[in-house]
Amino acid sequence: MTRAAEFAKVKAQGTAKGGRFVVVSILADESLGSEIKVGFITTRKLGNAVVRNRVRRRLRAIAREIGGRLKPGHYIVTIARHTAPEAEFAALKADWLRAAERCGALVAD
């Protein structure tokens, strides 16, 4: 997901739940069919470009690992909090999963 309009739509109409390191927002959209659109927001508050890119790479890796459990036909946006760069990968993943579960982004097992 790269278009600002898509991010704005999720922010305005979606459901968001926060954790210690991330905020996960979700919005159902029938026009997506079974597609899942995932986007990441890493602001300059996190640090320089190296830090922001590292956080983005970690979040993308988490989304790839969890991909099969994400609800199809949804936009999912992850906003990294200022504490995300200091988080270990396992802690970041656990926090993302907790927030995603709370906002309903995961398919029930």
Long-range contacts (C-beta under 8 A, 24 or more apart in sequence): 1-37, 1-38, 1-39, 1-75, 1-77, 2-39, 6-37, 6-39, 6-75, 7-39, 7-41, 7-77, 9-75, 10-39, 10-75, 10-77, 11-77, 14-75, 14-77, 15-103, 15-104, 16-103, 17-99, 17-100, 17-102, 17-103, 18-81, 18-99, 19-95, 19-96, 19-98, 19-99, 20-81, 20-83, 20-87, 20-95, 21-80, 21-81, 21-83, 21-84, 21-87, 21-91, 21-92, 21-95, 21-96, 22-59, 22-78, 22-79, 22-80, 22-81, 22-84, 22-92, 22-95, 22-96, 22-99, 23-78, 23-79, 23-81, 23-99, 24-76, 24-77, 24-78, 24-79, 24-96, 24-99, 24-100, 24-102, 24-103, 24-105, 25-75, 25-76, 25-77, 25-78, 25-79, 25-103, 26-71, 26-74, 26-75, 26-76, 26-77, 26-100, 26-103, 26-104, 26-105, 27-74, 27-75, 28-71, 28-73, 28-74, 29-73, 29-74, 29-75, 30-73, 32-72, 32-73, 32-74, 32-75, 33-72, 33-73, 34-72, 34-73, 35-72, 35-73, 36-67, 36-70, 36-71, 36-72, 36-73, 36-74, 36-76, 37-74, 37-75, 37-76, 38-63, 38-70, 38-75, 38-76, 38-77, 38-78, 39-75, 39-76, 39-77, 39-78, 40-77, 40-78, 40-79, 40-80, 41-77, 41-78, 41-79, 41-80, 42-80, 42-84, 43-80, 45-82, 46-80, 46-82, 46-84, 46-85, 47-85, 51-85, 54-85, 55-80, 55-84, 55-85, 56-80, 58-89, 58-92, 59-92, 59-96, 61-89, 62-92, 62-93, 62-96, 65-93, 66-96, 66-97, 66-100, 66-106, 69-106, 69-107, 69-109, 70-100, 70-105, 70-106, 70-107, 71-104, 71-105, 71-106, 71-107, 74-105, 76-100, 76-105
